[in-house]
Amino acid sequence: MAKVSSAPVHSFPTSSTLLILLVLAFAYASPAAADPIVQFNVRVTSGSFVVLPGEGNECCRLPEQRPRGGIVLRGDGVEVTGSGIAVGPGVGCEFGCAPGTRVNFSIEGNLEHGIVTAPGQFGPIEFDQFGSDGVLGGGSLEFRSPQSFTLPGTSTGSISFRTPFAFAGGAGVPGFLPTTTPDGDPIPANLVFALSGGGTATGTFSLRRENGSDLFFFDNLRFDFAPVPEPSSVMLVITGLTALAARRYSRTSDL
């Protein structure tokens, strides 16, 4: 569902302050900052984010050589594809971790460039954070995993861990209002996407011998989205189960 406002959005349905700053920065930095904002609250139900190791060595590589991720996400009639840098504990074993190290899959990423397809637009919108390969736009991604794992003492090959994850993100690109002016011209607008969802994260590591030591190296990290029940739906299920248990208890007590 899209929400239209005539001023920059000052509230955002996510816990990440970075997402708020992203949206406000996009709205104010855009040449069309005075254009109305169309906000899409998107519950991601399918797609994935796959992170691979970066290039170069630890001491002297460029920022753009850090681990990168490619994303495809879909939900509520919106599709976002793109890629960007990924940082955080999830890629912490890129240059090797000793057996027994605790690892966690939480990461943050950005959308440097990509394509957004949204309801009410004339077609896919190609964006770039510098506006060089498309219109000016970008986004931020945050994946949080509550569980950590311990790398084993030995391994005969690759080893994988799986855990649930929670996701929050945001993106902004220029677009148009669903309505048009009396003369038929489209009305420019800033499109803001508040993204949320969850699913299963899978991290794969391989054991290699480096400089006389056995180390586990991060091979890839994959976040697969799946439909996640809304909080209200979960409460309805809990309420229903509680009522069912109460009825059974009542019948047992009457016997």
Helices and strands as residue ranges (DSSP letters): E 2-5, H 17-29, E 37-43, E 46-52, G 63-65, E 68-75, E 78-87, G 89-91, E 102-104, E 107-111, E 113-117, E 125-128, E 135-136, E 138-144, E 148-150, E 158-180, E 186-210, E 213-226, H 231-254
